[in-house]
Amino acid sequence: MAGYFKLVDAHDDGFRVKLTAPDGTLVAVSAYYATKEEAVAGIELIREIAGTGPVVDHSRVESSEEAAFLFGLRTGQEGEGTLRSRH
């Protein structure tokens, strides 16, 4: 079974989308959407970019092993989808 999108009521009368893993683990929560139609459009946008969007790492590198791993990911991929980390 694949993960799924759960459309839920937001506390301020709008909607949010929860991305849930196949085992039920919460993976991500969307921004606020004022209408259900906007939330559904947000799901479609997530579906469109999720497989092709690059990973951009703006976090700190905590060890030389991690830096080497990140460097391998950056150089192991060509073009779109390349991981970039700050040093």
C-alpha positions, 0 to 999 in steps of 0.5 A, a space after each residue: 500500500 502506498 502512503 496517502 494524503 489526508 484532508 483535515 479541518 484546520 482549527 481556524 475554519 480552513 483545511 490542511 493536508 497530512 501526508 501519511 506513510 503506509 504504516 500511518 506515520 505522519 510525514 508532513 503537514 501542509 500550509 493552511 488552505 482557506 477552502 477545500 478546493 485550494 487544499 485539493 489543488 495543493 495535493 495536486 501540486 505536491 504530487 507533481 513536484 514530489 518525484 522531481 523536486 531537488 533536495 536542498 539542504 540548509 542544515 549544518 553538517 555535524 561531522 566529517 562522515 556526514 560531509 563525505 556522505 552529502 558530498 557523495 550524494 551531490 556528485 552522485 546525481 546529475 542535474 535535477 534532484 541534486 543535493 546541495 549543502 552549505 558548508 
